[in-house]
Amino acid sequence: MEGTKYWYSIISYVPKNLLNERLNVGLILHSPSSKAVKWFLLDEKNRKLNSILTSSVLVEEYKIRKMLFEQKLKQSSSEELTLTDYDFSNDKLFEELANDFTPYLKFSTKQLVMSENIELIFNKLAEIYISKNFLEKRIGTHTVKQVVKKVFEKENLIGTKIKTDVSITPIKEIVSLNYKVDFIYKNSLFHLVQAVPRNHDNLNDWFSKMMLFQNEFKNNHKIEILYDEEFIENFKEAKEILMYLNKDNSTNIIDLKSHQFKSYCNNIKSNGLLINDFEKELNIV
């Protein structure tokens, strides 16, 4: 099985007036090797908590304990650690948390899971153990562009064969009209690579930009659009746009989770020209 090794634990809450009764309210995922930690606790207003937070006092107590838990983990995520912070490389992290937040927060016996995508596995575990009915839509905290850039950097493509954030003028007669392209590389043709935006409000402008690219660049360029629904707020709307753009032969739509994306990166490594060999051809403004 491929991917990073993560340990996870289900967090349950036990109000002081309900001895031995608990309710699953959160999840924590941890990789000691990469020091990655991801967690969440249900908001105090979530209807799942109505059965145990039966008074305003109990609601406030839960809110305070949730705040203390999250503050402590956020503080330990900073670069300037103190002696009281948690060491995220420690494989006993869950045991330390359980000791510090007993008796109100309980941590289940940790379980092992392997994944290449921390956001995806985290959301799936949350749906299983907390219930999808009580979860707000949990969108990955990164943008598609940020995720793609990390992959390209890992493959040592950024700055060697892929140039980022390039401003180009698609219509030569209108010099003042310029657009930024997320990534550009070249083999026999120039490839304009765009990531689908995370924010719903940006989709219309992005779609107009893609339509212009298709119209002006279809003869001597390839347009490649990268997406991952984990990092898009309104994927239903974005999917409709992608299906429409995919009708154009100059455009290739690629899912980051697909094998196609892995082959795509390998192809750039094997066949992409060095930036120094094509940079002068770019219409950079």
C-alpha positions as CSV (number, residue, x, y, z in Angstrom):
1,M,0.0,0.0,0.0
2,E,1.4,3.4,-1.0
3,G,1.3,6.7,0.8
4,T,2.2,8.3,4.1
5,K,1.7,6.4,7.3
6,Y,-0.8,8.2,9.6
7,W,-2.2,7.3,13.0
8,Y,-5.7,8.5,13.8
9,S,-7.8,8.6,16.9
10,I,-11.5,9.4,17.5
11,I,-12.1,12.2,20.0
12,S,-15.2,11.8,22.3
13,Y,-16.5,14.2,24.9
14,V,-17.7,13.4,28.4
15,P,-19.6,16.1,30.3
16,K,-19.0,16.0,34.0
17,N,-22.6,15.3,34.8
18,L,-22.8,12.3,32.5
19,L,-20.5,9.7,33.9
20,N,-19.4,6.9,31.5
21,E,-21.5,8.5,28.7
22,R,-19.6,9.8,25.7
23,L,-20.2,11.2,22.2
24,N,-17.9,11.3,19.2
25,V,-17.1,14.9,18.6
26,G,-13.8,15.0,16.6
27,L,-10.9,13.4,15.0
28,I,-7.1,13.7,15.0
29,L,-4.7,12.4,12.4
30,H,-0.9,12.3,12.9
31,S,2.2,11.3,11.0
32,P,5.3,11.3,13.3
33,S,7.6,11.0,10.4
34,S,6.4,14.1,8.6
35,K,5.2,15.9,11.8
36,A,1.9,16.4,10.1
37,V,-1.1,16.8,12.4
38,K,-4.7,17.5,11.4
39,W,-7.7,17.7,13.7
40,F,-11.1,19.1,14.3
41,L,-13.8,19.2,17.0
42,L,-17.5,19.9,16.3
43,D,-18.7,23.4,16.9
44,E,-20.6,23.8,20.2
45,K,-23.7,24.8,18.2
46,N,-23.7,21.5,16.2
47,R,-27.0,19.7,16.7
48,K,-25.2,16.4,17.4
49,L,-24.2,17.9,20.8
50,N,-27.8,18.8,21.8
51,S,-28.2,15.4,23.6
52,I,-25.4,16.0,26.0
53,L,-25.1,19.8,26.2
54,T,-28.4,20.4,27.8
55,S,-27.8,23.7,29.4
56,S,-26.0,27.0,28.6
57,V,-23.4,26.2,31.2
58,L,-22.5,22.9,29.6
59,V,-22.3,24.5,26.2
60,E,-19.9,27.1,27.5
61,E,-17.8,24.5,29.2
62,Y,-17.5,22.5,25.9
63,K,-16.7,25.7,24.0
64,I,-13.8,26.5,26.4
65,R,-12.3,23.0,26.4
66,K,-12.5,23.0,22.6
67,M,-10.8,26.3,22.5
68,L,-8.0,25.2,24.8
69,F,-7.4,22.0,22.9
70,E,-7.2,23.8,19.5
71,Q,-5.0,26.6,20.9
72,K,-2.5,24.1,22.4
73,L,-2.2,22.3,19.1
74,K,-1.9,25.5,17.0
75,Q,0.8,26.8,19.4
76,S,2.7,23.5,19.0
77,S,2.5,23.9,15.2
78,S,4.6,27.1,15.3
79,E,8.3,27.3,14.8
80,E,9.0,28.7,18.2
81,L,8.2,25.9,20.6
82,T,8.3,26.0,24.4
83,L,8.8,23.2,26.9
84,T,5.1,22.8,27.3
85,D,4.3,22.3,23.6
86,Y,3.8,19.0,21.9
87,D,6.5,17.4,19.8
88,F,4.8,16.4,16.6
89,S,7.6,13.9,15.8
90,N,6.6,12.0,19.0
91,D,4.6,8.8,18.3
92,K,3.1,9.1,21.8
93,L,1.3,12.4,20.9
94,F,-2.2,10.9,21.4
95,E,-1.3,9.5,24.8
96,E,0.0,13.0,25.9
97,L,-3.2,14.7,24.7
98,A,-5.4,12.1,26.5
99,N,-3.4,12.7,29.7
100,D,-3.7,16.5,29.5
101,F,-7.4,16.7,28.6
102,T,-8.8,13.9,30.8
103,P,-11.5,13.4,31.9
104,Y,-13.5,15.4,29.4
105,L,-11.8,14.5,26.1
106,K,-11.3,10.8,25.5
107,F,-9.1,9.4,22.7
108,S,-9.8,6.0,21.1
109,T,-7.0,3.5,20.6
110,K,-5.0,4.8,17.7
111,Q,-5.4,3.1,14.3
112,L,-3.1,3.0,11.3
113,V,-4.0,4.3,7.8
114,M,-2.0,4.8,4.7
115,S,-2.8,7.6,2.2
116,E,-1.2,9.9,-0.3
117,N,-3.9,12.6,0.4
118,I,-4.3,13.8,4.0
119,E,-7.3,15.9,3.2
120,L,-9.2,13.0,1.5
121,I,-8.5,10.4,4.2
122,F,-9.3,12.9,6.9
123,N,-12.7,13.8,5.5
124,K,-13.5,10.1,4.9
125,L,-12.7,9.2,8.5
126,A,-14.8,12.1,9.7
127,E,-17.8,11.0,7.7
128,I,-17.4,7.4,9.1
129,Y,-17.0,8.2,12.8
130,I,-18.7,11.6,13.3
131,S,-21.4,11.0,10.6
132,K,-21.8,13.0,7.4
133,N,-25.1,14.4,8.6
134,F,-23.4,16.4,11.3
135,L,-20.4,17.6,9.3
136,E,-20.2,21.0,7.5
137,K,-18.7,20.7,4.1
138,R,-15.0,20.4,4.8
139,I,-12.9,21.7,1.9
140,G,-9.2,21.3,1.9
141,T,-7.4,24.3,3.2
142,H,-5.1,24.7,0.2
143,T,-5.9,25.7,-3.4
144,V,-5.5,23.5,-6.4
145,K,-2.6,25.7,-7.5
146,Q,-0.8,25.3,-4.2
147,V,-1.2,21.5,-4.3
148,V,0.1,21.4,-7.9
149,K,3.0,23.6,-7.2
150,K,4.1,21.3,-4.3
151,V,4.0,18.3,-6.6
152,F,6.0,20.2,-9.3
153,E,8.5,21.3,-6.7
154,K,8.9,17.7,-5.4
155,E,9.6,16.6,-9.0
156,N,12.2,19.4,-9.3
157,L,10.3,21.0,-12.2
158,I,9.7,24.5,-10.9
159,G,12.4,26.8,-12.1
160,T,14.0,24.2,-14.4
161,K,11.3,23.2,-16.9
162,I,8.2,24.9,-15.6
163,K,7.9,28.7,-15.2
164,T,5.3,30.0,-12.8
165,D,3.0,33.0,-12.8
166,V,3.8,34.2,-16.3
167,S,2.0,37.3,-17.6
168,I,1.0,37.0,-21.3
169,T,-0.9,39.1,-23.8
170,P,-3.3,36.7,-25.7
171,I,-4.3,39.4,-28.2
172,K,-1.2,41.1,-29.7
173,E,-3.3,44.2,-30.8
174,I,-4.3,44.9,-27.2
175,V,-1.1,45.1,-25.3
176,S,-2.8,46.4,-22.2
177,L,-4.9,43.2,-21.9
178,N,-2.7,40.7,-20.1
179,Y,-3.4,37.6,-18.0
180,K,-1.4,35.6,-15.6
181,V,-0.8,31.9,-16.4
182,D,-0.3,29.6,-13.4
183,F,2.4,27.4,-15.0
184,I,4.0,27.3,-18.5
185,Y,6.3,24.7,-20.0
186,K,7.3,23.7,-23.6
187,N,8.1,20.6,-25.6
188,S,7.1,20.9,-29.3
189,L,4.4,23.3,-28.2
190,F,3.8,25.8,-25.4
191,H,1.6,24.4,-22.6
192,L,-0.5,26.9,-20.6
193,V,-1.4,25.2,-17.3
194,Q,-4.2,26.6,-15.2
195,A,-5.6,25.3,-11.9
196,V,-9.3,25.5,-11.2
197,P,-9.9,28.2,-8.5
198,R,-11.0,27.3,-5.0
199,N,-13.5,30.1,-4.6
200,H,-16.9,30.0,-6.2
201,D,-16.9,33.8,-6.7
202,N,-13.8,33.5,-9.0
203,L,-15.2,30.8,-11.3
204,N,-17.0,33.1,-13.8
205,D,-13.9,35.3,-14.4
206,W,-11.7,32.2,-14.6
207,F,-14.1,30.7,-17.1
208,S,-14.0,33.8,-19.3
209,K,-10.2,33.7,-19.2
210,M,-10.2,30.1,-20.3
211,M,-12.6,30.8,-23.2
212,L,-10.2,33.6,-24.3
213,F,-7.2,31.3,-24.1
214,Q,-9.0,28.6,-26.2
215,N,-9.9,31.2,-28.8
216,E,-6.5,32.8,-29.1
217,F,-4.1,29.9,-28.5
218,K,-5.7,26.8,-30.0
219,N,-3.5,26.7,-33.1
220,N,0.0,26.8,-31.5
221,H,-0.5,26.1,-27.8
222,K,-2.0,23.4,-25.5
223,I,-4.2,24.4,-22.6
224,E,-4.1,22.1,-19.6
225,I,-6.5,22.5,-16.7
226,L,-5.8,20.8,-13.4
227,Y,-8.4,20.1,-10.7
228,D,-9.1,18.3,-7.5
229,E,-12.6,18.5,-6.0
230,E,-11.2,18.3,-2.5
231,F,-10.0,21.9,-2.9
232,I,-13.0,23.5,-4.8
233,E,-15.9,25.0,-2.8
234,N,-18.6,24.4,-5.4
235,F,-17.4,21.4,-7.5
236,K,-20.8,20.8,-9.1
237,E,-20.6,24.2,-10.8
238,A,-16.9,23.8,-11.6
239,K,-17.6,20.3,-13.1
240,E,-20.1,21.8,-15.5
241,I,-17.6,24.4,-16.6
242,L,-14.9,21.7,-17.1
243,M,-17.2,19.6,-19.2
244,Y,-17.8,22.5,-21.5
245,L,-14.2,23.5,-21.8
246,N,-13.3,19.9,-22.5
247,K,-15.2,20.1,-25.8
248,D,-12.3,22.1,-27.3
249,N,-9.5,19.8,-28.8
250,S,-6.8,22.2,-27.6
251,T,-7.7,21.6,-24.0
252,N,-6.8,18.7,-21.7
253,I,-8.6,18.3,-18.3
254,I,-6.6,16.4,-15.6
255,D,-7.7,15.2,-12.2
256,L,-4.8,15.4,-9.7
257,K,-5.9,12.1,-8.2
258,S,-5.7,10.2,-11.5
259,H,-2.9,8.1,-12.9
260,Q,-3.0,10.5,-15.8
261,F,-1.6,13.2,-13.6
262,K,1.4,11.0,-12.6
263,S,2.1,10.3,-16.3
264,Y,1.6,14.0,-17.1
265,C,4.4,14.9,-14.6
266,N,6.7,12.2,-15.9
267,N,6.2,13.4,-19.5
268,I,7.2,16.9,-18.5
269,K,10.3,15.5,-16.8
270,S,11.2,13.5,-19.9
271,N,10.2,15.8,-22.8
272,G,9.9,19.3,-21.4
273,L,12.5,21.8,-22.5
274,L,14.6,23.7,-20.0
275,I,13.3,27.2,-19.3
276,N,16.5,28.8,-20.6
277,D,15.7,27.2,-24.0
278,F,12.3,28.8,-24.4
279,E,12.0,31.8,-22.1
280,K,12.8,34.3,-24.8
281,E,9.9,33.1,-26.9
282,L,7.4,34.0,-24.2
283,N,5.4,37.1,-24.6
284,I,6.1,38.4,-21.1
285,V,4.9,41.8,-20.0
